[in-house]
Amino acid sequence: MRRHDQEPLDSPDEGVDPAEESLDSATDHDLPESEAEDLESMTEGLDSATGLEPPSEELFPARRRGRARRLRRLDLRKTLFVLPNAITLASVFCGFNAIRVAGTPEADASDFYRAAVLLIFAMLFDLMDGRVARLTKTQSAFGLQLDSLADVISFGLAPAILVYQWVLYRLPMAGLLTAFLFVACACIRLARFNVLSSTDTGAPVKPGKYIIGLPTPPAAGILISLVVANHAVGGALGDERYTIGILVMTVVLSLLMVSNVRFRSFKDLRLNTGTLLLVLFVITSSAFVWQRFKPQFVLVWLLCFYVLIGLLEGLRSIAARLARMGSRESTSADSG
């Protein structure tokens, strides 16, 4: 005789949905991580299709664990990608702030000095961002373009406004055109650099031994260092008699940026006799300038020396090319 009054057996899983139990057990033990995530996405799809409220994470611990796994799998390289770009934006901030300080009609010599110091910090940030990108292996086409846009602001527009407000305003039309020439040449130089420094797909290429055209940071650095040196000598360099000289220097620096003169990138320095002699000369000459003039003139000397190295190597290259052409002509004449 069948017993209808038999009591149900006690079970620890009483009141638990078998489908939910199977999902939890499969996610906890049997299924690989990819299949568990697929099962979780299927449940989410069913929830959206039926219009039902998704179950809580307490009922579906697999969903909670899946989100935790996705957070743990956060790509470290994508995180490091932010670091060099943040340094580049710090350079932009310094350039922007320098424009704010020096661009007011009430700006005086102390304001020009503050703006110049801000641009020196921008130069330091500009030196850091590329090296940090290479160190963390996060070079990208985006970083290349961002760096060039930052240089237009910090080493094109900001120094032009600074030198105009400082000295060139005394020559209204010539000073304005000279300041604009500096900005325009900086833009052209950076656009050419982007084309030469990237592949057809836009990816950056490995920097070479030389850079065509004077880089914008050294060109702007000379003007910036003059403002810093002017503060050290009590405003003597800002005297009216030096206006034409500073205008001519600004024009020369502008033309060097868009020239075909090759300047060293110093990215391939090796420990040899030539490098040691160069370093020794730089140190001794800088010490002489420090003692003979003011410490602030050391930066002027170092940047001018960098430009001088490029010009001398350019002249040597031209002389070697002319010598080869002469020897070729003499050889052809002898054979004829």
C-alpha positions as a Markdown table, in Angstrom:
| # | Residue | x | y | z |
|---|---|---|---|---|
| 1 | Met | 0.0 | 0.0 | 0.0 |
| 2 | Arg | 1.3 | 3.3 | -1.1 |
| 3 | Arg | 2.0 | 5.7 | 1.8 |
| 4 | His | 0.9 | 9.2 | 1.2 |
| 5 | Asp | 1.8 | 10.5 | 4.6 |
| 6 | Gln | 5.5 | 9.9 | 4.3 |
| 7 | Glu | 7.5 | 12.9 | 5.6 |
| 8 | Pro | 10.0 | 14.5 | 3.1 |
| 9 | Leu | 13.6 | 13.9 | 3.7 |
| 10 | Asp | 15.6 | 16.8 | 5.2 |
| 11 | Ser | 18.0 | 18.3 | 2.6 |
| 12 | Pro | 20.6 | 21.2 | 3.0 |
| 13 | Asp | 19.7 | 22.4 | -0.5 |
| 14 | Glu | 16.0 | 22.8 | 0.3 |
| 15 | Gly | 14.5 | 25.9 | -1.5 |
| 16 | Val | 17.4 | 26.3 | -3.9 |
| 17 | Asp | 16.7 | 26.4 | -7.6 |
| 18 | Pro | 18.4 | 23.4 | -9.3 |
| 19 | Ala | 19.4 | 25.6 | -12.3 |
| 20 | Glu | 21.0 | 28.1 | -10.0 |
| 21 | Glu | 22.7 | 25.3 | -8.1 |
| 22 | Ser | 24.1 | 23.8 | -11.2 |
| 23 | Leu | 25.3 | 27.2 | -12.4 |
| 24 | Asp | 27.2 | 27.8 | -9.1 |
| 25 | Ser | 28.7 | 24.4 | -9.0 |
| 26 | Ala | 29.8 | 24.5 | -12.6 |
| 27 | Thr | 31.4 | 27.9 | -12.2 |
| 28 | Asp | 33.0 | 26.9 | -8.9 |
| 29 | His | 34.5 | 23.6 | -9.9 |
| 30 | Asp | 34.0 | 22.1 | -13.4 |
| 31 | Leu | 33.9 | 24.8 | -16.0 |
| 32 | Pro | 36.9 | 26.7 | -17.3 |
| 33 | Glu | 37.0 | 30.5 | -16.8 |
| 34 | Ser | 36.0 | 31.2 | -20.4 |
| 35 | Glu | 33.0 | 28.9 | -20.3 |
| 36 | Ala | 31.9 | 30.2 | -17.0 |
| 37 | Glu | 31.9 | 33.8 | -18.5 |
| 38 | Asp | 29.9 | 32.5 | -21.5 |
| 39 | Leu | 27.3 | 31.0 | -19.2 |
| 40 | Glu | 27.1 | 34.3 | -17.2 |
| 41 | Ser | 26.7 | 36.3 | -20.4 |
| 42 | Met | 23.9 | 33.9 | -21.5 |
| 43 | Thr | 22.0 | 34.6 | -18.3 |
| 44 | Glu | 22.4 | 38.3 | -18.8 |
| 45 | Gly | 21.1 | 38.0 | -22.3 |
| 46 | Leu | 18.0 | 36.1 | -21.1 |
| 47 | Asp | 17.4 | 38.7 | -18.5 |
| 48 | Ser | 17.4 | 41.5 | -21.1 |
| 49 | Ala | 15.3 | 39.5 | -23.5 |
| 50 | Thr | 12.6 | 38.7 | -21.0 |
| 51 | Gly | 12.6 | 42.1 | -19.4 |
| 52 | Leu | 13.0 | 40.6 | -15.9 |
| 53 | Glu | 15.1 | 42.1 | -13.2 |
| 54 | Pro | 18.6 | 40.5 | -13.2 |
| 55 | Pro | 19.2 | 38.4 | -10.1 |
| 56 | Ser | 21.3 | 39.8 | -7.4 |
| 57 | Glu | 25.0 | 39.0 | -7.1 |
| 58 | Glu | 24.2 | 37.1 | -3.8 |
| 59 | Leu | 22.1 | 34.6 | -5.8 |
| 60 | Phe | 24.7 | 34.4 | -8.6 |
| 61 | Pro | 28.2 | 34.6 | -7.1 |
| 62 | Ala | 29.6 | 33.6 | -10.5 |
| 63 | Arg | 28.7 | 37.1 | -11.8 |
| 64 | Arg | 30.5 | 38.7 | -8.9 |
| 65 | Arg | 33.5 | 36.6 | -9.5 |
| 66 | Gly | 33.5 | 37.3 | -13.2 |
| 67 | Arg | 33.6 | 41.0 | -12.6 |
| 68 | Ala | 36.4 | 40.6 | -10.1 |
| 69 | Arg | 38.4 | 38.6 | -12.7 |
| 70 | Arg | 37.9 | 41.3 | -15.3 |
| 71 | Leu | 39.2 | 43.9 | -12.9 |
| 72 | Arg | 42.2 | 41.7 | -12.1 |
| 73 | Arg | 42.9 | 41.3 | -15.8 |
| 74 | Leu | 43.3 | 45.1 | -16.2 |
| 75 | Asp | 46.1 | 45.6 | -18.8 |
| 76 | Leu | 49.1 | 47.2 | -17.1 |
| 77 | Arg | 50.4 | 48.5 | -20.3 |
| 78 | Lys | 47.2 | 50.5 | -20.9 |
| 79 | Thr | 47.6 | 52.0 | -17.4 |
| 80 | Leu | 51.2 | 52.9 | -18.1 |
| 81 | Phe | 50.2 | 54.5 | -21.4 |
| 82 | Val | 48.7 | 57.4 | -19.4 |
| 83 | Leu | 52.0 | 58.2 | -17.7 |
| 84 | Pro | 54.0 | 59.8 | -20.6 |
| 85 | Asn | 50.9 | 61.6 | -21.9 |
| 86 | Ala | 50.3 | 63.0 | -18.4 |
| 87 | Ile | 53.9 | 64.4 | -18.4 |
| 88 | Thr | 53.3 | 65.9 | -21.9 |
| 89 | Leu | 50.2 | 67.6 | -20.6 |
| 90 | Ala | 52.2 | 69.0 | -17.6 |
| 91 | Ser | 54.4 | 70.7 | -20.2 |
| 92 | Val | 51.3 | 72.1 | -21.9 |
| 93 | Phe | 50.1 | 73.4 | -18.5 |
| 94 | Cys | 53.4 | 75.2 | -18.0 |
| 95 | Gly | 53.2 | 76.8 | -21.4 |
| 96 | Phe | 49.6 | 77.8 | -20.9 |
| 97 | Asn | 50.5 | 79.4 | -17.5 |
| 98 | Ala | 53.5 | 81.2 | -19.0 |
| 99 | Ile | 51.2 | 82.8 | -21.6 |
| 100 | Arg | 48.8 | 83.8 | -18.9 |
| 101 | Val | 51.6 | 85.4 | -16.8 |
| 102 | Ala | 53.4 | 87.2 | -19.6 |
| 103 | Gly | 50.5 | 88.0 | -21.9 |
| 104 | Thr | 48.8 | 90.6 | -19.7 |
| 105 | Pro | 49.3 | 94.4 | -20.5 |
| 106 | Glu | 50.5 | 95.0 | -16.9 |
| 107 | Ala | 53.3 | 92.3 | -17.1 |
| 108 | Asp | 56.7 | 93.6 | -15.9 |
| 109 | Ala | 60.2 | 92.1 | -15.7 |
| 110 | Ser | 59.3 | 89.9 | -12.7 |
| 111 | Asp | 56.4 | 88.4 | -14.6 |
| 112 | Phe | 58.6 | 87.7 | -17.6 |
| 113 | Tyr | 61.0 | 85.9 | -15.3 |
| 114 | Arg | 58.2 | 83.8 | -13.8 |
| 115 | Ala | 57.0 | 82.9 | -17.3 |
| 116 | Ala | 60.5 | 81.9 | -18.3 |
| 117 | Val | 60.9 | 79.7 | -15.3 |
| 118 | Leu | 57.6 | 78.0 | -16.2 |
| 119 | Leu | 58.9 | 77.3 | -19.7 |
| 120 | Ile | 62.1 | 75.8 | -18.3 |
| 121 | Phe | 59.9 | 73.4 | -16.4 |
| 122 | Ala | 58.1 | 72.7 | -19.6 |
| 123 | Met | 61.5 | 71.8 | -21.2 |
| 124 | Leu | 62.1 | 69.4 | -18.3 |
| 125 | Phe | 58.8 | 67.7 | -18.8 |
| 126 | Asp | 59.5 | 67.5 | -22.6 |
| 127 | Leu | 62.7 | 65.7 | -21.9 |
| 128 | Met | 61.0 | 63.3 | -19.6 |
| 129 | Asp | 57.9 | 62.2 | -21.6 |
| 130 | Gly | 59.8 | 60.6 | -24.4 |
| 131 | Arg | 62.2 | 58.8 | -22.1 |
| 132 | Val | 59.4 | 57.5 | -19.9 |
| 133 | Ala | 57.5 | 56.3 | -23.0 |
| 134 | Arg | 60.6 | 54.3 | -24.2 |
| 135 | Leu | 61.3 | 53.0 | -20.7 |
| 136 | Thr | 57.7 | 51.7 | -20.3 |
| 137 | Lys | 57.5 | 50.7 | -24.0 |
| 138 | Thr | 54.4 | 52.8 | -24.5 |
| 139 | Gln | 55.4 | 54.7 | -27.6 |
| 140 | Ser | 52.4 | 55.3 | -29.8 |
| 141 | Ala | 51.2 | 57.5 | -32.7 |
| 142 | Phe | 48.9 | 59.3 | -30.3 |
| 143 | Gly | 51.8 | 60.2 | -28.0 |
| 144 | Leu | 53.8 | 61.5 | -31.0 |
| 145 | Gln | 51.0 | 63.8 | -32.1 |
| 146 | Leu | 50.3 | 64.9 | -28.6 |
| 147 | Asp | 53.9 | 65.8 | -28.0 |
| 148 | Ser | 54.1 | 67.9 | -31.1 |
| 149 | Leu | 50.9 | 69.8 | -30.3 |
| 150 | Ala | 52.3 | 70.4 | -26.8 |
| 151 | Asp | 55.5 | 71.8 | -28.3 |
| 152 | Val | 53.6 | 74.2 | -30.5 |
| 153 | Ile | 52.1 | 75.7 | -27.3 |
| 154 | Ser | 55.1 | 75.5 | -24.9 |
| 155 | Phe | 57.9 | 76.1 | -27.4 |
| 156 | Gly | 56.2 | 78.0 | -30.2 |
| 157 | Leu | 53.4 | 80.2 | -29.0 |
| 158 | Ala | 54.5 | 80.9 | -25.4 |
| 159 | Pro | 58.2 | 81.9 | -26.2 |
| 160 | Ala | 57.0 | 84.1 | -29.0 |
| 161 | Ile | 54.5 | 86.0 | -26.8 |
| 162 | Leu | 57.1 | 86.2 | -24.0 |
| 163 | Val | 59.8 | 87.8 | -26.2 |
| 164 | Tyr | 57.3 | 90.1 | -27.9 |
| 165 | Gln | 56.0 | 91.4 | -24.5 |
| 166 | Trp | 59.6 | 91.7 | -23.2 |
| 167 | Val | 61.4 | 93.4 | -26.1 |
| 168 | Leu | 59.8 | 93.2 | -29.6 |
| 169 | Tyr | 56.8 | 95.3 | -28.7 |
| 170 | Arg | 59.1 | 98.3 | -29.3 |
| 171 | Leu | 59.0 | 97.5 | -33.0 |
| 172 | Pro | 55.2 | 97.3 | -33.6 |
| 173 | Met | 55.0 | 95.8 | -37.1 |
| 174 | Ala | 58.5 | 94.2 | -37.3 |
| 175 | Gly | 58.2 | 92.8 | -33.8 |
| 176 | Leu | 54.8 | 91.3 | -34.4 |
| 177 | Leu | 55.9 | 89.7 | -37.7 |
| 178 | Thr | 59.0 | 88.3 | -36.1 |
| 179 | Ala | 57.1 | 86.8 | -33.2 |
| 180 | Phe | 54.6 | 85.3 | -35.6 |
| 181 | Leu | 57.4 | 83.9 | -37.8 |
| 182 | Phe | 58.7 | 82.0 | -34.8 |
| 183 | Val | 55.3 | 80.4 | -34.2 |
| 184 | Ala | 54.8 | 79.6 | -37.9 |
| 185 | Cys | 58.3 | 78.0 | -38.2 |
| 186 | Ala | 57.7 | 76.0 | -35.1 |
| 187 | Cys | 54.5 | 74.6 | -36.5 |
| 188 | Ile | 56.1 | 73.8 | -39.8 |
| 189 | Arg | 59.1 | 72.2 | -38.2 |
| 190 | Leu | 56.9 | 70.0 | -35.9 |
| 191 | Ala | 54.7 | 69.0 | -38.9 |
| 192 | Arg | 57.7 | 67.9 | -40.8 |
| 193 | Phe | 59.1 | 66.1 | -37.8 |
| 194 | Asn | 55.8 | 64.1 | -37.5 |
| 195 | Val | 56.0 | 63.1 | -41.1 |
| 196 | Leu | 59.6 | 62.0 | -40.9 |
| 197 | Ser | 59.2 | 60.3 | -37.5 |
| 198 | Ser | 56.3 | 58.0 | -38.4 |
| 199 | Thr | 55.5 | 55.2 | -40.8 |
| 200 | Asp | 52.7 | 55.1 | -43.3 |
| 201 | Thr | 50.5 | 53.7 | -40.7 |
| 202 | Gly | 51.3 | 56.5 | -38.2 |
| 203 | Ala | 53.4 | 54.4 | -35.9 |
| 204 | Pro | 56.5 | 56.2 | -34.5 |
| 205 | Val | 59.9 | 55.0 | -35.8 |
| 206 | Lys | 63.1 | 54.7 | -33.8 |
| 207 | Pro | 64.8 | 58.1 | -33.5 |
| 208 | Gly | 68.0 | 58.5 | -35.6 |
| 209 | Lys | 71.4 | 60.1 | -34.9 |
| 210 | Tyr | 70.4 | 63.4 | -36.4 |
| 211 | Ile | 67.3 | 65.7 | -36.5 |
| 212 | Ile | 66.6 | 67.8 | -39.6 |
| 213 | Gly | 66.1 | 71.4 | -38.5 |
| 214 | Leu | 66.7 | 72.9 | -35.1 |
| 215 | Pro | 64.3 | 71.3 | -32.6 |
| 216 | Thr | 61.8 | 73.7 | -31.1 |
| 217 | Pro | 62.9 | 73.2 | -27.4 |
| 218 | Pro | 66.5 | 74.4 | -28.0 |
| 219 | Ala | 65.2 | 77.3 | -30.2 |
| 220 | Ala | 62.8 | 78.4 | -27.6 |
| 221 | Gly | 65.3 | 77.7 | -24.8 |
| 222 | Ile | 67.7 | 80.3 | -26.1 |
| 223 | Leu | 65.0 | 83.0 | -25.9 |
| 224 | Ile | 63.8 | 81.7 | -22.5 |
| 225 | Ser | 67.4 | 81.6 | -21.1 |
| 226 | Leu | 67.9 | 85.2 | -22.3 |
| 227 | Val | 64.9 | 86.3 | -20.2 |
| 228 | Val | 66.3 | 84.4 | -17.2 |
| 229 | Ala | 69.8 | 85.9 | -17.7 |
| 230 | Asn | 68.2 | 89.4 | -18.0 |
| 231 | His | 66.7 | 88.9 | -14.6 |
| 232 | Ala | 70.1 | 88.0 | -13.2 |
| 233 | Val | 71.7 | 91.2 | -14.5 |
| 234 | Gly | 69.0 | 93.6 | -13.4 |
| 235 | Gly | 67.2 | 94.0 | -16.7 |
| 236 | Ala | 70.3 | 95.0 | -18.7 |
| 237 | Leu | 69.6 | 92.7 | -21.6 |
| 238 | Gly | 66.1 | 94.2 | -22.0 |
| 239 | Asp | 67.6 | 97.6 | -22.8 |
| 240 | Glu | 66.4 | 99.3 | -25.9 |
| 241 | Arg | 69.8 | 99.0 | -27.6 |
| 242 | Tyr | 69.5 | 95.2 | -27.7 |
| 243 | Thr | 66.1 | 95.2 | -29.4 |
| 244 | Ile | 67.5 | 94.7 | -32.9 |
| 245 | Gly | 69.9 | 92.1 | -31.8 |
| 246 | Ile | 67.1 | 90.0 | -30.2 |
| 247 | Leu | 64.9 | 90.5 | -33.2 |
| 248 | Val | 67.7 | 89.2 | -35.5 |
| 249 | Met | 68.3 | 86.2 | -33.2 |
| 250 | Thr | 64.6 | 85.3 | -33.2 |
| 251 | Val | 64.6 | 85.4 | -37.0 |
| 252 | Val | 67.7 | 83.2 | -37.2 |
| 253 | Leu | 66.3 | 80.7 | -34.8 |
| 254 | Ser | 63.0 | 80.6 | -36.7 |
| 255 | Leu | 64.8 | 79.9 | -40.0 |
| 256 | Leu | 67.0 | 77.2 | -38.5 |
| 257 | Met | 63.9 | 75.4 | -37.3 |
| 258 | Val | 62.7 | 75.0 | -41.0 |
| 259 | Ser | 66.2 | 74.5 | -42.5 |
| 260 | Asn | 67.8 | 71.3 | -43.7 |
| 261 | Val | 70.7 | 71.6 | -41.2 |
| 262 | Arg | 71.1 | 68.4 | -39.2 |
| 263 | Phe | 71.4 | 68.6 | -35.5 |
| 264 | Arg | 72.5 | 65.8 | -33.2 |
| 265 | Ser | 69.8 | 64.1 | -31.2 |
| 266 | Phe | 72.4 | 62.7 | -28.7 |
| 267 | Lys | 70.4 | 59.5 | -28.5 |
| 268 | Asp | 73.3 | 57.3 | -29.6 |
| 269 | Leu | 76.1 | 58.6 | -27.3 |
| 270 | Arg | 78.7 | 56.0 | -26.6 |
| 271 | Leu | 81.5 | 56.1 | -24.1 |
| 272 | Asn | 84.5 | 56.9 | -26.3 |
| 273 | Thr | 87.3 | 59.4 | -26.5 |
| 274 | Gly | 85.3 | 61.9 | -28.5 |
| 275 | Thr | 82.3 | 61.8 | -26.1 |
| 276 | Leu | 84.6 | 62.2 | -23.1 |
| 277 | Leu | 86.4 | 65.2 | -24.7 |
| 278 | Leu | 83.0 | 66.8 | -25.5 |
| 279 | Val | 81.7 | 66.3 | -21.9 |
| 280 | Leu | 85.0 | 67.7 | -20.5 |
| 281 | Phe | 84.8 | 70.8 | -22.7 |
| 282 | Val | 81.1 | 71.4 | -21.8 |
| 283 | Ile | 81.9 | 71.2 | -18.1 |
| 284 | Thr | 85.0 | 73.4 | -18.2 |
| 285 | Ser | 83.4 | 76.0 | -20.4 |
| 286 | Ser | 80.2 | 76.1 | -18.3 |
| 287 | Ala | 82.3 | 76.6 | -15.2 |
| 288 | Phe | 84.1 | 79.5 | -16.9 |
| 289 | Val | 80.8 | 81.1 | -17.8 |
| 290 | Trp | 79.6 | 80.6 | -14.3 |
| 291 | Gln | 82.6 | 82.3 | -12.8 |
| 292 | Arg | 83.0 | 85.0 | -15.4 |
| 293 | Phe | 79.4 | 86.1 | -15.7 |
| 294 | Lys | 76.4 | 84.7 | -13.9 |
| 295 | Pro | 75.1 | 81.2 | -13.3 |
| 296 | Gln | 72.0 | 82.0 | -15.3 |
| 297 | Phe | 74.2 | 82.5 | -18.4 |
| 298 | Val | 75.3 | 78.8 | -18.4 |
| 299 | Leu | 72.0 | 77.8 | -20.0 |
| 300 | Val | 72.4 | 80.4 | -22.7 |
| 301 | Trp | 75.9 | 79.1 | -23.4 |
| 302 | Leu | 74.9 | 75.4 | -23.5 |
| 303 | Leu | 72.0 | 76.0 | -25.9 |
| 304 | Cys | 74.1 | 78.3 | -28.2 |
| 305 | Phe | 76.8 | 75.7 | -28.1 |
| 306 | Tyr | 74.3 | 73.0 | -29.3 |
| 307 | Val | 73.3 | 75.2 | -32.2 |
| 308 | Leu | 77.0 | 75.9 | -33.0 |
| 309 | Ile | 77.7 | 72.2 | -33.1 |
| 310 | Gly | 75.0 | 71.7 | -35.7 |
| 311 | Leu | 76.2 | 74.6 | -37.8 |
| 312 | Leu | 79.8 | 73.5 | -37.8 |
| 313 | Glu | 78.8 | 69.9 | -38.7 |
| 314 | Gly | 76.7 | 71.3 | -41.5 |
| 315 | Leu | 79.6 | 73.3 | -42.8 |
| 316 | Arg | 81.9 | 70.3 | -42.6 |
| 317 | Ser | 79.3 | 68.2 | -44.5 |
| 318 | Ile | 79.1 | 70.9 | -47.2 |
| 319 | Ala | 82.9 | 71.0 | -47.5 |
| 320 | Ala | 83.1 | 67.3 | -47.7 |
| 321 | Arg | 80.5 | 67.2 | -50.5 |
| 322 | Leu | 82.3 | 69.9 | -52.4 |
| 323 | Ala | 85.6 | 68.0 | -52.1 |
| 324 | Arg | 83.9 | 64.8 | -53.4 |
| 325 | Met | 82.5 | 66.7 | -56.3 |
| 326 | Gly | 85.9 | 68.2 | -57.1 |
| 327 | Ser | 87.6 | 64.9 | -57.0 |
| 328 | Arg | 85.0 | 63.3 | -59.2 |
| 329 | Glu | 85.4 | 66.1 | -61.8 |
| 330 | Ser | 89.1 | 65.8 | -61.8 |
| 331 | Thr | 88.9 | 62.0 | -62.2 |
| 332 | Ser | 86.5 | 62.4 | -65.1 |
| 333 | Ala | 88.8 | 65.0 | -66.7 |
| 334 | Asp | 91.8 | 62.7 | -66.4 |
| 335 | Ser | 89.9 | 59.8 | -67.9 |
| 336 | Gly | 88.8 | 62.0 | -70.8 |
